[in-house]
Amino acid sequence: MGHLIAIIVLALVFDFINGFHDSANSIATVVSTKVLKPFVAVVWAAFFNFIAFFIAEYLLGFNIANTVQKVVEADMVTLPIIIAGLSAAIVWSLITWWRGIPSSSSHTLIGGLMGAAICSKGLAAVHWSTIGIICLFIIVAPLIGFIVGNLITLLIYWCCRSAKPHKADIWFKRAQLVSSACLSIGHGLNDSQKEIGVIACALTAYAAQYGLDSLPHCLLPDTVTSTAAHNLTGAPVWIPIACITAIAVGTMSGGWKIIKTMGNKITRITAVEGFCSQAAGAVTLFVTQNLGIPVSTTHVISGSIMGVGAVKRMSAVRWGVSLDLITAWIITIPVSALIGACVYGVVVALV
């Protein structure tokens, strides 16, 4: 039972870190364009992160959570593997936050679980087709954000070609409130579901080892089915509520170093460009959530900002900064996997 409690605590801690690490994704442009003051912006983002639970519960479902449960083969999942994977994700997220690097919390978690599983059970423990899709979208997700951001910006510029710049600036500062809210909902839908899937997977592994009767009543699934290991509908409702709440609270803590990178260093953002990048990011996140593909909110909004900046001219994007971000994206999964394997060794040695 101690391992299971540790997993739940670690998952909620990771969600909290995810909140302040990734809060920059939805509020960087509204802060940099002075639409909202920083504190108001993080409260705004936190509120809509929490609203994401109700949208997932009653409209869109928990597709991404179900995918995350398949990263490690169901019959090879153990509680020490999950503990090591979560610990590795927390370590790398804190390192990148401290350095102000907007890396992917999502891919950090996937890498940590993968490394711990390989260390424990070998290569056969990993569901490689799922990992392949996730890795493919390291490239595809920001590319979609870039293209959609570019197209939305061109469309907006054409539609508003006769508008006076001052009036257009006022309109799009107001519109940024809507686009920021949509992006925060997309972030809540996407990022919280990884930890929801991890906790549900841990409950299933515990029940498989010790029996359902060993679980406290508050941890019992609402309905018990033979597909519980692959279907989140069997998980208690407090899991998504707790995960979304942890992200919302984390978001209210802010992530000012990453906000500076996202809001200013990639390219200078105006109100209309802020709206376009947020709208493109939100569209991409809603599409990938519907497909059940866990992507990085950071990658998506970074690609969107680059796409918007490239409309003015390609040189408007600081490609040196962008290449640094891409390098961080590429190394996140392997570095997290290495950390996960090391932490697994420590966990097993201590137990």
C-alpha positions, 0 to 999 in steps of 0.5 A: 500500500505504501508504494501505491500511496507514493505513486499517487503523491508523486503523480499529483506533485508532477501535475503541480510542477507541470502546472507552473512549468507549462503555465507559460504556454497559455499565458506568455503572449497575453503577458508579453502583449500586456493584455493581462498582468502576470498574476491575473493571467495565471489565475485565468489559466488555472481556472480554464485548466480546471474547466477542462475536467468537465469537458473531458468528463461529459464531452470528449472523454479521456483518450490520452489517459488510455494511451499513456496506460499502454506505454508499458505492456500491461502484464509487465507494469509494476509499482516500482516502475511507475515510482521510478518513471514519475520520479525521473519526470519530476527531476527533469522537469525541475532541471529544465524549469530552473534553466528556463527551457520550455521542454515537454513535461509529457515526454519527460513522463513517457521517457521516465516510464520507458527507461524504468520499464526497460531496466526492470523487464527489458525491451519487451516491457515497452509498447513500441508502437505507442512510443513510435506514435508519441515520438513521431508527434515530437515533429508533427505536433509543432509542425501542425502548430507552425502551419496552422499559426501561419494560415490563421495569421495570413487569414486574419491579416487579409480579413483585417487589411482595411482595419485601423491598426489602433482599433485592430490592436484593441479587438485582438487584445480582447480576443486574446482572452478567448484564445488564451482560455481555449489554450488553457483548456487544451493544456488541461485536457492534454497534460492532466490525462497523463497522470490520470492514466499513470494512477489508473495503471498503478491501481490496476497493477496493485489490484492484479498483484494483491486483489481488488479486495485489498484496495481501500473503498476510496480507491476502488473503480466505480465499475469493475470490468475485465478491460479495466487495465485499458479503460479509464471508465473503471477508475474512481472519479476523484483521480481526474479531479485531483490531477486537474486541481493539482495542475490548476494550483501549479499554474497559479504558482507561475513559471516566469522564466519560461514565460520570458522565453515563450513570450519574447525570445522566439519572436516579438509578439503583438496582440494579433500575433498572440491571438493567432498563436494561441488559436493555432495551439488550441486547435492543434491540442483539441485535434490531438486530444480527440485522436488520443495522442499525448503531445507536448503543449510546449512543442505545439505553442512554440511551433505556433509562435514560430509560424506566426512570426514567419509570416512577417519574414523568416528572419523575424523568428530567432532561429538560434533560440528555436534550435536550442528549444528543438534540441531540448525536445529531442533529448528529453525522452532519452535523458528522462529514460536514463534518469528513470533507469537510474532511479529504478535501480535506486528504488529496487536497492532500497526496497 
